[in-house]
Amino acid sequence: MTQEPPTQSVTPEVPDAVIVRGARRFSAAWLLPVIAIVVAGVLGWQAWQQRGVSVWVTFPDAAGLRVGNDVIYRGISVGTIRDVRLAPQGKRVMVEAMLRPEAAPLAVEGSRFWIAKPSVSLAGVTGLETLIGPTYLNVSPGRAENAEAFVFDGLPEKPADLSDQQKGLRVVLRAARRGTVSVGSPVLYRDVAVGRVEEVRLAQDARWIEIDAVIIDEFAHLVRSRTRFFKASGIGIDFGWFGGLSVRAESLEALVSGAIGFATPEKTGERARDGDVFDVADEPDSDWLKWDPVLSDEGG
């Protein structure tokens, strides 16, 4: 009988475990919050840099000024009206203007603010857009070396030193009533502005309205001792049975601000002098508008 060899327990050799580590995957998920923080910081910094300068200007009334209206300097917008409210005592109006960063130098002592209104000067009509468009706030800067300032008293009108100032013949005009004549009203010759009204007052005896007017040098020779002045403002309406209805409209300057016109006859008389007094008619005689004198600066 053949004996089988004894069975031996054989343990197979197991190779050392081989650990294969794959390439680590890069995840951008954790970067999203960081990017958001960076972007928010940049935007916040830009907003901080562009926040501008806030100034407060007080006026007796708002004169049509509204939130969102512009602040104008040299004809361009340099800021925006952010708030319009009553002062604590209710006697004045407080206007907050947000100036753009580049306009920050305007927020200094000596800067002047006023609300744009239509006005007439020898240069023509200014502020006329405020009749048909939004009102705006004008600013004239103080000296660059002045200290910063953020509260201002607004001016009732454009500063006199910024207005057109002309040397010329100064005459006194007498009218029964003031009507629409005011400081800055034009004095017209053939519907051309040759002068302006500088002052309107009641005469000492209260019988007249006295109007101080200046005719610039270039046109001073047009005013003679026989010159006739008349009110040239407003719109006239005539009705005739045979001619129908007609409307007479004066020049744009006259419609915006009461104007005074004048005419000189062929027999002119002597040249007017400073301080000469002329009466102002409520309207011109038809003959006055037909006068056609030859007037030259060299003439007598």
Number of C-alpha atoms within 10 A of each C-alpha: 3 4 5 6 6 6 6 6 6 6 6 6 6 6 6 6 6 6 6 6 6 6 6 6 6 6 7 7 8 8 10 10 10 11 11 11 12 12 12 12 12 12 12 12 12 11 11 10 10 13 13 18 18 18 20 20 20 22 21 16 16 17 13 13 19 18 14 15 19 23 25 19 17 9 8 10 17 22 24 21 22 18 16 19 15 16 14 9 7 10 11 15 20 24 27 20 26 22 25 19 14 12 16 17 20 25 25 21 18 17 21 20 25 21 24 25 21 13 19 26 22 22 11 12 17 14 15 16 14 15 11 7 9 14 21 25 24 24 21 17 16 17 13 14 9 13 12 16 15 16 17 20 15 22 16 14 13 18 12 8 7 8 12 10 13 13 11 16 21 23 20 21 22 23 21 14 14 17 13 16 21 19 18 22 27 35 28 25 18 10 18 14 24 22 29 26 26 15 16 19 14 15 12 9 7 10 12 17 21 24 26 19 25 24 25 19 16 13 17 19 20 22 24 21 16 17 21 19 26 23 23 27 26 18 12 10 9 10 10 8 6 6 8 8 10 11 10 10 14 15 16 16 27 27 15 18 23 23 30 29 25 22 25 24 18 13 13 18 14 14 15 19 15 11 13 13 17 19 17 23 18 16 13 17 11 8 9 16 13 11 13 11 13 12 16 10 11 6 9 11
